[in-house]
Amino acid sequence: MARGCEFLGTDYAIMGGAMSWISERNLVSAISNAGGFGVIACGAMEPHMLDTEIAETKKRTDKPFGVNLITMHPMLDELIDVCARHEVSHIVLAGGLPPGKAIEKIKGFGAKLVCFAPALALAKKLVRSGVDALVIEGMEAGGHIGPVSTSVLAQEILPELAQELPIFVAGGIGRGTAMLGYLESGAAGVQLGTRFVCATECIAHANFKKAFIRAPARDAIASTQIDPRLPVIPVRALKNKGTEEFNRKQIEVAKLLDAGEIEMGEAQLQIEHFWAGALKRAVIDGDVENGSIMAGQSVGMVKAEEPVADIIATLMQEAATAIEERRAATAA
Ligand SMILES: Cc1cc2nc3c(=O)[nH]c(=O)nc-3n(C[C@H](O)[C@H](O)[C@H](O)COP(=O)(O)O)c2cc1C
């Protein structure tokens, strides 16, 4: 983990993946205080809200943490300015290829830039454009997902690029043994989201946490695309009435498109607003029937509410035990 730790400035190369509504001051500072790397999810926040969130996180930890910004946010420029004022050390850009201007601006104030790479060709492009590290996230993950599994992305991208820059693997990691496997394949570290949702320090509603503790892996399903014209990014969440609601929303938006009442850009925006609202309903209000319970397939390995420090200690212990067992077997 040494390379990842050096890049992040942490004891462990474990990033707490930004989760909208969930990765706020409490969870982020708890992850950083436990030796991992917390990342604030900016999501749809406006600049003044992000400003407060960063300030409040700083009050709770003096350890490094990052900020995740969505590239299609209409106020991306102003959000970067907020991060610059706070001298945020690491920015994670999510949601499509980042505009060159944003890359320049982030690197201009001295932050390290981390981007998501959904395929080898795009990973190479990102390296050329000067990003400092990559996250490769497979379709096992919770939230918005790409089409390829973590294991395949890791096999495609790590051998080609792991020498050039630190790469963090995300999606479906629930145990230290899986973490170890990716580290041994060349990853500098890992990023976990689902595993941190039931942390004691996480502000998610008790109903949201209960749903996680009960759910097996097979309940965390990817949304279906109802209309091929609507380029909807699939979202992995626990199946409930909210899942059906999303299908209805897609039909409604497709009809508006047919009638020429909205353009494609507006259609996509409506879909993204749907998700943001539905996730808030479940995470904050605790409506786990109608809201969206975004969760990755590793949800089946979330068994109890426990402090972040225990979650990280368990992951590290599982990895250490695997190494010890192997050494013992070789020595025997
Ligand atoms: C509830 C939820 C919300 C998420 N929101 C975001 C987000 O706002 N931005 C982002 O880049 N990734 C988001 N993610 C993805 C996580 O940052 C992380 O990469 C992912 O959870 C890792 O896979 P895992 O869930 O299998 O551990 C979200 C994931 C979950 C479960």
The ligand as an ORCA input file, in Angstrom:
! r2SCAN-3c Opt
* xyz 0 1
  C     -25.198      5.302     -2.097
  C     -24.069      5.560     -3.052
  C     -23.899      6.848     -3.577
  C     -22.824      7.133     -4.427
  N     -22.642      8.401     -4.895
  C     -21.539      8.709     -5.642
  C     -21.279     10.049     -6.035
  O     -22.015     10.983     -5.711
  N     -20.163     10.299     -6.790
  C     -19.301      9.283     -7.146
  O     -18.292      9.551     -7.815
  N     -19.519      7.991     -6.788
  C     -20.612      7.694     -6.030
  N     -20.789      6.399     -5.595
  C     -19.749      5.379     -5.883
  C     -18.725      5.311     -4.714
  O     -17.961      6.484     -4.631
  C     -17.732      4.135     -4.854
  O     -16.901      4.294     -5.970
  C     -18.446      2.798     -4.953
  O     -19.410      2.707     -3.930
  C     -17.425      1.661     -4.833
  O     -18.033      0.415     -5.008
  P     -18.698     -0.457     -3.811
  O     -19.993      0.212     -3.537
  O     -18.829     -1.781     -4.416
  O     -17.759     -0.396     -2.647
  C     -21.895      6.100     -4.765
  C     -22.084      4.804     -4.232
  C     -23.134      4.526     -3.378
  C     -23.284      3.142     -2.797
*
